[in-house]
Amino acid sequence: MADHVDNPLRRPLPDGIVPEVEVARTEDRWLTVVLSMLGVMMAIIVVSGALHALHPPSNVETIDATTLHLGGEFAESNLGTAAEPDGSVTVRMIAQQYSFVPDCARIPLDTPVKFRITSPDVIHGFLLPGTNVNTMVVPGYVAEVRTTFSRPGVYDMPCNEFCSSGHHGMWARVTAVPSEQFPHLSPVERTSCAKQ
């Protein structure tokens, strides 16, 4: 009995102190819970990354960047603003080092506008400050953004993705005009801000 009292490791614990065995068991449980949560989070990241790589969550439309200027939707004669049968307008543009083609688009106010943009060379950005328009333009893909302009004016449109040494000079503009000032276009006509 004297050995039990004299040995500090054998003395009874005062009230409120948890035995070392119980502390170790609780720490092991928490370590297991934390490692399990970390494993689940890593699995979610890997699975969602793989799924998004296979099926990106946006308008994914591919195009041959090397031949887009030769014909089809992004041929030079088809660029600019086009009136659609439903009353909306579609603006087709090409972002290339170091310009947007066309460099200005005219659109009517209070009308649904669909911007369709692609690039033949490198990644560019398409941003209209003060609106909800902001997207990346990736070679081989068609970026599509929809919006409506409610205020007339000229909206400056910088490339907001660094695309090389001439990036700082890559600007275009969108001119929003009242509907009565917007030309009535046939299905094959296109318009821009260029003086006719």
N, C-alpha and C positions, 0 to 999 in steps of 0.2 A: 504494500500500500504506500509506503514511503517513496518507493521508486516512481509510482504513478503521480504523486504530488510534486516531487522534485523535478521530474522531467517536464520541461515546458511544452514539449510536443504532445504530452499525454494529459495535460490539464484540461478540465472541461471548459468549453468556450463560454464567455459571458453572453448574456442576452443580447440579441441583435447582430451577432457576428455569424456569418454563414460559413459552414465547414468548407474546406478547400475542395473536397470531392464534389460538392454541390456546385461551387463556382466553376470548376473545370467542366462539369457536365453542361451547365448553362452556356458557357462560352462556346463549347462545341456545337450546341444546338444553334446558336446565333450565327456561328461561322457557316454551318450547313445552310441556313436560311439565306444568308447573304450570297454565298456562292451559287445557290440555286437561282436566286433572283438575277444575278449577273449572267448566269448561263441562259436563262429565258430571254433576257434583254438582248444578248448577243445573237441568239437564234432568231429573234424578231428582226434585228437589223440585217442579218445575212439573208433571211428569206425575203423580206421586203425589198432589199437591194436587188436580189436576183429577179424577183417578179417585175420590178420597175425597169430593169434592164431588158427584159423580154417583152414587156407591154408597158411602155411609158404612159403616164396618166394625162396625156394632152393630145392635141390634134397632131397625130403622127402621119405625115404624108411625105413620101419620099419622091425625089426627082433626081435625074442625072445632072449633076452640076456642070459636067463638061459640055453638055449639049443643050442646056436650057435656053440659050439665046437663038438657037437654030429654028425653033418652031414650037408650037403649042402655047400654053398659057403665058409663058414668060418671054415670048418673042417680042422684039422691040415694038412692033406695031400693036401689041396687046397690052403694053404697059400704060399706067395712068388710071384715071377714074372711069369706071363703066357703070351705067345704069342697069339694074337688074329688073326682071319682070315684076317682082313683088314690091317695087318702089324703093328698095334699098340700093346702096351703091357699093361697089367693090373697087378697092384701090390695089393694083398690082405693082410691086416695086422689086427691084434687084438692089441688094446692098453689095457693093464691091469696093475693093481698095481703090480709091478713097472717096467714094461718092455713092449717093443713092440715085438710081435711075428709075423714073424721072426725079429731079431734085426738088420738085414741088408738086403737091397734089391739091386740087380744088375739090371741096366736098360741100354738100348742102347742110344747113342747120336742121336739127330735129329730125334727122333721117338716120336709120341704122346704117352704119359703115362697117365694112369688113375689110381689114388690111390683110393682104396675102403677100408675103415677102420671102425671098430666098436669096442665097448667096452662091456664087461660083467659086469663091476662093478661100476665105477664112471665116471664123466666127465674128459676127458683128452684133451690135445691140440696136434695138429699135425702141426709142423712148419718146413719148410726148408729155413733157412736164405739164402738170395741172390736169391730167386725165388719168384714166385707168390703163393706158396703153404702155406696156413695158414688156419686151420679150427678147429672147436671144434669136439670132438668125444664124442657123447652122448650115454649112454647105451640105447639099444632098437632101435637105428637108425643107418643107414649106411651113413657115410660121404663119399662124392665123390669129388675128386679134379682132374682136368686135367691140364697137363703142358707138356712142351718139354724141355729137357736139351740140351744146345748147347756147354757147356764146360765140358770136362772130369774132373773127380775128385771124391773125397769123400765129401759128404754133410752131416754134422752132423745134427741130427734131435732130438731136445729136446722136451719133453712134456712141453708145455707152459701154461698149466692150472694146478693150484695147486691141487694135487690129494691125498695128505696126507703126512705122515712123510717121506716116501721114494721118494718123488717127485724129489728131486735134483739128484737122480741117474737114472732117467728114460730117457735114451738116446737110439737112434738107428742111423743108417746111411744109406745113399743111395749112391751107387757107380755107377757113370755114366762112361761107357766104350764105345770106338768106336764100331760101329755096327759089324765090322768084328771080334771083340773079344767077342761079345755076342753069347752065344750058340744058335743054331737053335733048337727050342723046338717043340715037337708035341703038339697037343691040350690038352693032358692030363699031360704033363710034367710041372714042376715048377722049378724055380731056385732062389737061394739067394747067398749071399756072402760066405756061409759056405764052407769050403774045402771039396771036395768030396773024 
